[in-house]
Amino acid sequence: MLRREIWCHLLAYNVVRHVIAQAARARNRCPRQISVTGARDLLNAFRASLSTETVAGWEKKVAVLLHAIGGRRVGRRPGRCEPREVKRRPKSDWWMTKPRAERRAELLANKGSE
C-alpha cells in the first residue's frame, strides 16, 4: 500500500508538471518560471467546475485554466539566505549565538563582499 501511495503522489506531481508544460507553451514561457503550488491550487479550484461541464464548455474552461496557470510565476527572491546553525545547545561548533535576523544580515553582507 505504501508503494501505491508513493506512486499516486508521483503520478499527481507528473500530471501537474504536464499541465504546467502546456500552460508554459501557451504563454511562451519556460516551465520552470511557473509555480507548482499555484498550478496545483488552480487545478483544485477548477476540479469541480470541470467535472460538471459539457464537452464544448470543458475545452473553453481548460483554455482559461491554462492561461491562469501560465500567469502564476515563481517569485524572484534575491538575497535569500538562511543561517545554517543550530539554535539549541547540543555539543556542536555551529551554535547560533545571535538573533536570526542579525545573523542573516551578516551572511548577506559577507556574501556581497566576496
LINLINCOR-V862166 format. One line per field, one symbol per residue. phi: phi as a letter, one per 20 degrees, with the letter a starting at -180 (. if undefined). psi: psi as a letter, one per 30 degrees, with the letter a starting at -180 (. if undefined). A space follows every 50 residues. Layout:
# LINLINCOR-V862166
phi: ???
psi: ???
This chain:
# LINLINCOR-V862166
phi: .fgfffffffffffffffffffffffdlcegfedfffffffffffegfff fdefffffffffffffffffeeeffecfmfbcfeceefdffbedfedcfg ffffffffffffee
psi: eeeeeeeeeeeeeeeeeeeeeeeeeeghlkfffkkeeeeeeeeeefeeee fglleefeeeeeeeeeeeeffjlkkkikgkkkkilkelhljlfhkjflke eeeeeeeeeeeff.
